[in-house]
Amino acid sequence: MLNDGLSRRAAIIGGVRIPFARAHGAYARCSNQDMMTATLRSLVERYELGGQRLGDVSLGAVIKHSRDYNLARESVLGSGLAPETPAFDLQRACGTSLSGCVQIANKIALGQIEAGIGAGVDTVSDAPIVYPDEYRQILLESFRGRSLGARLKPWLRLRPRHFKPQLPGVEEPRTGLSMGQSTELTAKEWHLTREEQDELALASHQRAHAAYEQGFYQDLVVPFQGLDRDNNIRPDSSLEKLGKLKPAFDRSGSGTMTAGNSTPLTDGSASVLLASEEWARERSLPVQAWLTHSRVAAVDFVDKEGLLMAPAYAVSEMLAAADLGLQDFDFYEIHEAFAAQTLSTLKAWESTEFCRERLGRDEPLGSIDRSKLNVVGGSIAIGHPFAATGARIVGTLAKLLASKGSGRGLISVCTAGGMGVTAILEAA
């Protein structure tokens, strides 16, 4: 049996992360393990966990070297936690660390563990560089050779083209389209204007900057490599400046998505400490929030649906399970992969046709109060290290709920491969 049939509440104690940095900048010489270890060490110091054994640690990265096959465990071994703390890697594209938090919460709820960490990290600056398969086959055949001649013969096929490196791509294997190109199609389907996308992007920068100035991130973000705050935030941004940027994914004249209303390539890591209520009480650690619900969904993005529309489905299913309406929230943390993605999701929930035909609902989910959306900045301003974003959002939302002292918040994260990960947090 997994438990005795009585599930427990999973508490979020708090989150810690390093500043998110634009790729090929401040963290250009840092590996995933460097960043993840630094973040975990800061979490351990924050909550005085040095030498303690936790039940499990769940984390991962989207872009990783083969040397990082055991990234979670290696990062834990350098974190200050007891070496007996187990850990495992997982990967669900941009939903990685939210999925990690949910897995740890489920283990707590089932009574399998008392406390654990959900986390994520990604670096574009230290991306693995590989060479064509033909070159790899030459190397492998040479290695397998049983004689000098057999080891030398494969090299006769070596050509200059074999030395052209292949960098990690962002194209979907099934469609050949990048995430940006795919979202341009969605933006056109939902008739999104350039202006409304730029407005959402500007709000993201303004709110993130204001949150830093007001000290909101002081205990969430720890200095690393000379940075003490996310370095993509543009406090001097304006609609006029955003309006001058050229379309980045559709240059035919009808494109509306630019570098300004899309997330930048980013390096960084984030972590969240979760526990049972009893474990937290024994250590006099205040509970910030409870992780109460979660759903994942996937869509047929090849033939039927937009690549990043799965959260629209996952949220609908989650609300039904929780017996809640879309308006029953104090905060909405919707990952801004692109302003167009966030806006298309909101429009889908407002659409009678979409909700009836796609979600099986008699009425639309309706609109949300935009003043409650990404209130301390979103991914467009803060940045998006793929696997770290979910943990960033969980830590942020838990603090918002703890500061308010009541209410609930909704998390929605789209991912590559046409998937979505969602969750509900409630104030403790």
Secondary structure, DSSP 4 states (H G I P E B T S, - for coil): --SSS---PEEEEEEEEPPPEETTSTTTT--HHHHHHHHHHHHHHHTT-TTPPPSEEEEE-SS--GGGTTHHHHHHHTTTS-TT---EE---GGGHHHHHHHHHHHHHHTTS-SEEEEEEEE-STT---B--HHHHHHHHHHHH-SSHHHHHGGGGG--GGGGS-BPPP-B-TTT--BHHHHHHHHHHHTT--HHHHHHHHHHHHHHHHHHHHTTTTTTTB--BTTBSS-TT--TT--HHHHHTSPBSS-TTTT---BSTTBPPBEEEEEEEEEEEHHHHHHTTPPP-EEEEEEEEEE--TTTTS-TT-HHHHHHHHHHHHHT--TTS-SEEEE--SBHHHHHHHHHHHH-HHHHHHTS--SS------GGGBSTT--HHHH-B-GGGHHHHHHHHHHHHHHHHTS-EEEEEEEETTTEEEEEEEEE-
